[in-house]
Amino acid sequence: MQDDIHNIKNGSVAATVHHIAAVVGVSPMTVSRALSGKGFVAKATRSRVLTAAEAVGYVPNISAKVLKKARTNVIGMLVTELRSPHIAQVVAAVGFAARRAGQDLFICLAAEDSSEQTPSSLKHLMSGICDGLLMALPKSPKPTLELIARSGIPTVLLNYELGNSKMAVVRGDNYWVAREAIEHLLNLGHKRIAFIAGSSFSGQSPERERAYVDALVAAHVAIDPALIVQGEFHQTVGFARALELLALSDRPTAIFAANDEMALGVIDAARQLGLQIPADLSLIGFDDIPAASYVFPGLSTVRQAVDEIAFAGVRALMRQIDTKTMTTEQITLASQLVIRGSTGPCKEKRDEQSSTQ
């Protein structure tokens, strides 16, 4: 055993509970109880075990826990997009919330196309390693979502807006804050307001579009179908759709993009056409990614409570794991409209203000 301890310190042998037991002079069962916190172990003995475990670099064997159907203290996070700055913010916030809850986080990139990775293999992977799942899926094959819903794995969806979910959901407000954004543009005198939609899978973009329509109707502004175009939450798509909108004979004086990445694409398109923001075109995005405050002029946008969503999602998931009860609770947290330099009065409003001065 002394040779084993020497090899452990050299990194050539993985430490086990048997090694720790030999160092402390107790049984492997006592070591297991001390490490898991389950069962009685004298305080002094527990302290010696934990010190010895740290000294030999002991790492719990998750596979063994799975075979015993024990908790792994690992929660999984399933995403379909890691290039998105907003999703990166969400992942970072969930990682911090998980650590605060004493959990490790396992991130899995789900295939958008089931031909790349079958839903069944994904299920086995996640159910074997993780006690539960958090899912942030701006886009995903529906079979994957349906399979996980049937699997009985504790699951919480983040920022999912569709009302047909059979799982718990924690989201930021999309509807009311989007109405506030459109009302802000209306108050600046804009009536030709365009909307660039994003992916419809999670329901967030449709909610933002619903708010756009309702705000215009409430203000007695006619809905022009030519001003509503389909995007895809990417900057290049925002650029292309903005060029289409700005080529209209009666082009919009303001654009509401369903996310900041597309809004950045709108800025690129406006610059290519020699238009000034906000003098010629006002612009509002959604998400408040870091670039929103760095770009010039600063992007008016919607800030979701990402940290609060992450903590609420982890808490909701831990409740399911602890109680072994699946829930369908729906939690909506307030979002905030952030006004920066990309919005201003339309030309008619500026002229009106000038004439009164």
PyMOL commands that set and color helices and strands:
alter all, ss='L'
color gray80, all
select helices_A, chain A and resi 2-10+17-24+28-36+43-56+62-67+85-100+119-129+142-151+175-187+204-218+225-227+235-246+260-272+291-294+306-323+347-355
alter helices_A, ss='H'
color red, helices_A
select strands_A, chain A and resi 74-79+104-109+132-136+155-158+168-172+193-197+228-230+254-257+282-284+301-303+330-333+336-338
alter strands_A, ss='S'
color yellow, strands_A
deselect
rebuild
show_as cartoon
